[in-house]
Amino acid sequence: MNSPPFSPLSSRRPSERRMSDRRGSQIASRRPSEFASRRPSIDPSRLIPMDKTIHIGGADDFNVVFIGAGNIMFGSDEGPWNHSFRLEHKLGRRLKVVALIDPAVERAKAVLQKKCDSFVVSAYQDTRVYKTLDDFVRAMTPKERPRAVIVGSPPMFRGTLQAGRDIEMQILKHFPGVALFIEKPIATGPVHELEESFQIAKTIQDTKTICSVGYMLRYLKAVQMMKQIIHDNNLTVMATIARYACAYESIAKPDWWDKSKSAGPVVEQGTHFCDLSRYFGGEVDITSVTAHSLEWNENAGQLSHMRIDESKIAPENRIPRVTTATWKYESGAVGTFTHLVALQGTNYSCELEVYADGYQLKLLDPYVQPVLVMRKPGDDHEQQVRFPEDDPFFSEISNFIDIIEDIEEDPEASQILSSFEDACRTYELTWAIREASERSRADRLYAIAEESKATATEEPDATAA
Ligand SMILES: NC(=O)c1ccc[n+]([C@@H]2O[C@H](COP(=O)([O-])OP(=O)(O)OC[C@H]3O[C@@H](n4cnc5c(N)ncnc54)[C@H](O)[C@@H]3O)[C@@H](O)[C@H]2O)c1
C-alpha cells in the first residue's frame, strides 16, 4: 500500500521541527562567504574546443588514477560526459592511467579492454585494476605515483569522514600534493554529515591541494560570456530563475529514483543549476529557503513512461516529480529553482535566467546546443548567441591539467571554477531545498488531517438518538 512520505499523526506541527536553526549556527562558524562577483571566471575566448586544441606540451608521463569505471569516466548513451576521452585529447601520449579502481572488477576490465583495442592503447596498456585505493597503495611502485586522481565513484561513497566513504581524505593521506578532480555532487549521505564535507574542504584548502569539482556548466562559453557582461558593466544580479526538466524516460538507473541512494533529484541532478544560480547570485541565506513538491503518490505526479520498477523502492524513498524553491541571496537578490521529472524522450529542457538593471541574460539548452539570449538597455529586442562547438567537459579538464602543469604565462588564463568548498555550499543549498519541500509537504498533510478531524467532530452522529 502507498503511504505518504510523512505521517500526519504527529502531535507537533512538522514545521516546528526546523533544521535551519541548527544549520544557521553551523554556518556562522564558517569563514565569511565570497560574493559572486569575486568568483573565478575565464575569458570566454580562451575556452577552446577539443578538436581545435593541441596536446599539452612536454614529454614526460602524466600518471593518472581513475576511481570508478562508470559512465562519467568512460561515457554512456545518456550524455556527452566521458573524462577519459577528454584526458586523452588533452595529454596525448603523455597520459598514463596507472590504476583503475572499482569494486566492479569485471566492468573495469571490460572498459580497459575497449581502450586497449583502440588507438589510445598507450595510455592503458599498463593500467592495473584494483578493488580499493588501499590495494593500489600497497602495490604501487614509485614510478606509478599519480599526478592526478580523478574521482567518479558514486557520491554515496565519498564526501564524508566515515570509513569507506572518505576517499578524499584517503587520497590526501596517501598522496599529499597530488591534484584531485571530484565529480558532483560531493556527497549524497545524510544531511547531518554536511559538516564533515566542510571539514574535507578545509583540509584541501589548508594543504593547498589543487582540487576541481565537476560542475562543468560553469565552463560553458555562454556562462563565461554572461559573467563577462556582468563584470564589464559592473552589474549587480537582482534575480536568478532556474528550471531543470529532465527527460525521465531516459533515466534507467534504479538508484537515481531512490532517495536513500541518490538523496533525490535536486541533490543529485538539479545540483548543476543550483550551482549555476549560486555562481551568479552569490551566497544563499540558507535559512530563507522555502520549497514545495509534487510527490509520486499525488494525482498529478503519475508518470507513464518510467523505465524502472518503482514498486521495488520503499514508498518513503520514492522521488518527487516536481520540486520548486525560492530563496534570498546574502546580497538581497532572490533565486528561484524548479526541478521537474516530467519529460519523456532523451533531451533535457534546462534554462537559467539572470536579471540585473536593464539586463536579461538567458541561458538555454546548456547540455545540447547552448544558446545565450540577451536583452540589454536601449533595445527591447533579444539578441541570440549560439555556441555550436562548445565542450564544457573538455574545458574543465583542460583547465585542471593546465593548473597542475602550471604552464600558463598569464596567471589569469587557467582557472578552476568550482572548488570543493564552493561545491559544499551548493550541496548545502540542495539539501536545504529538499528539506524545505519535505517540511511543507508534512505541514500540508498535517493540516489536511486536522481539518478532517475537525469535520468529523462537527458532523452529527447519525447513530445517536
Ligand atoms: N557532470 C556530469 O554531467 C555528470 C554526468 C554523469 C555522472 N556524473 C557524476 O559522476 C558520478 C558517477 O556517476 P556515473 O554515472 O559514472 O555512475 P556509474 O554507476 O555509471 O559508475 C560508478 C562506478 O563506480 C563504481 N564504484 C562503486 N563504489 C565504488 C567505490 N567505493 N570506489 C570506486 N568505485 C566505486 C561502480 O562499480 C561503478 O562502476 C556521480 O557523482 C554522478 O553524479 C556527473
The ligand as an ORCA input file, in Angstrom:
! r2SCAN-3c Opt
* xyz 0 1
  N      28.905     16.235    -14.592
  C      28.003     15.470    -15.190
  O      27.279     15.886    -16.081
  C      27.894     14.038    -14.762
  C      27.407     13.080    -15.640
  C      27.349     11.753    -15.227
  C      27.728     11.401    -13.936
  N      28.185     12.370    -13.102
  C      28.576     12.037    -11.721
  O      29.616     11.068    -11.727
  C      29.480     10.215    -10.609
  C      29.441      8.774    -11.091
  O      28.334      8.618    -11.955
  P      28.318      7.505    -13.102
  O      27.166      7.853    -13.969
  O      29.644      7.328    -13.688
  O      27.944      6.204    -12.230
  P      28.100      4.695    -12.671
  O      27.169      3.934    -11.786
  O      27.966      4.536    -14.134
  O      29.601      4.339    -12.286
  C      30.082      4.380    -10.990
  C      31.171      3.316    -10.866
  O      31.776      3.472     -9.593
  C      31.971      2.163     -9.059
  N      32.087      2.220     -7.611
  C      31.159      1.976     -6.674
  N      31.686      2.141     -5.445
  C      32.957      2.479     -5.619
  C      33.993      2.786     -4.737
  N      33.814      2.784     -3.420
  N      35.192      3.099     -5.262
  C      35.375      3.125     -6.585
  N      34.398      2.863     -7.486
  C      33.212      2.545     -6.996
  C      30.799      1.353     -9.550
  O      31.084     -0.046     -9.505
  C      30.641      1.895    -10.963
  O      31.411      1.151    -11.900
  C      28.214     10.667     -9.886
  O      28.574     11.547     -8.866
  C      27.437     11.414    -10.944
  O      26.576     12.412    -10.424
  C      28.302     13.660    -13.491
*
